[in-house]
């Protein structure tokens, strides 16, 4: 793989992948609430590296998290109106 290709991949990752803390902030959820969302299967990691336990790295696709955040906001607005 060419050096430029690797740079392009790295740039894409930096622009499009986020960690759990960033994802929770985007959705407006607490860290614990976002963790529950993951456990319920509503959000799945785009990339998961490692075995299991605290050393596992999970990254989420920013566009999917932003869409999920919009859905949560719309749901909250509907509940407040009703």
C-alpha positions in Angstrom: 0.0 0.0 0.0 1.3 3.4 -0.9 2.2 6.0 1.7 -0.5 8.4 0.3 -3.1 5.7 0.5 -2.3 5.2 4.2 -2.5 8.9 4.8 -5.9 9.0 3.0 -7.2 6.2 5.2 -5.9 7.8 8.3 -7.5 11.1 7.4 -10.8 9.4 6.7 -10.7 7.6 10.1 -9.9 10.8 11.9 -12.9 12.6 10.3 -15.4 9.7 10.5 -14.7 7.5 13.5 -15.3 8.5 17.1 -15.0 6.9 20.5 -17.7 6.1 23.0 -17.3 9.4 24.9 -17.6 11.5 21.8 -20.6 9.4 20.7 -22.4 10.0 24.0 -21.8 13.8 23.6 -23.2 13.8 20.1 -26.3 11.9 21.1 -26.8 14.0 24.3 -26.7 10.9 26.5 -24.6 10.3 29.6 -21.8 7.8 29.2 -23.9 5.3 31.1 -27.0 5.8 29.0 -24.9 5.4 25.8 -23.4 2.2 27.2 -27.0 1.0 27.7 -27.8 1.8 24.1 -24.9 -0.3 23.0 -26.0 -3.2 25.3 -29.5 -3.0 23.8 -28.1 -3.3 20.3 -29.3 0.0 19.1 -25.8 1.1 18.2 -23.0 -1.2 17.0 -19.3 -0.3 16.7 -18.0 0.3 13.2 -14.6 -1.1 14.3 -13.7 -3.3 17.2 -10.1 -4.2 18.0 -8.9 -6.5 20.7 -10.2 -9.4 22.6 -12.5 -8.4 25.5 -12.3 -6.4 28.6 -11.0 -2.9 29.2 -8.3 -3.1 26.5 -10.8 -3.5 23.6 -11.1 -0.5 21.3 -14.5 0.3 19.8 -15.0 3.1 17.3 -18.3 4.3 16.0 -19.2 5.8 12.6 -19.8 9.5 13.2 -22.6 9.7 10.7 -24.6 6.8 12.3 -24.2 8.4 15.7 -25.3 11.8 14.4 -28.4 10.1 12.9 -29.2 8.3 16.1 -28.8 11.6 18.0 -31.4 13.2 15.6 -33.8 10.3 16.2 -33.4 10.7 20.0 -34.0 14.5 19.8 -37.1 14.0 17.6 -38.5 11.3 20.0 -38.0 13.6 22.9 -39.7 16.5 21.1 -42.7 14.3 20.3 -43.0 13.1 23.9 -42.9 16.7 25.1 -45.7 17.7 22.8 -47.9 14.7 23.7 
